């Protein structure tokens, strides 16, 4: 597999993540990719994002089983009386 990443910074040191650098463009190209079912595991370098994806998946399963109103943001529910 060969990937190509081209970024075009508009200020600062650009793609290095400094607060002064903003990313204006990002282009990716993948070749010789395999089907998702053939991939053993998708790795993530962002633990917080991974945790949100797991929580979102769990919430989707709860909604599918118990209905849309079964789960939601805590701020939308009134305290129990």
Phi, psi and omega in degrees: 000137177236131177239152178233130178233124178234123177239149184236097182287149179255341180201162177061213180266011169066251191287357182276000174086016179287151180299332182282338183264130177244142181273121180267330182206147176217126181234132177235145175219127178245139179232153179056044180280157178250162179296149183301327180292342180268353181273130182292314182199138175269123182272148178230139177262001181247097184297322180295318178295318179298319179296320178296320179295321178295316179296319179297319178296318178296318178297320178298319179294322178295316179298321180295325184275320188246357180104162185298328183277001184286336183211146179184184179297140183300328183294341182273351182260140177279150177299146177294141180259000000 
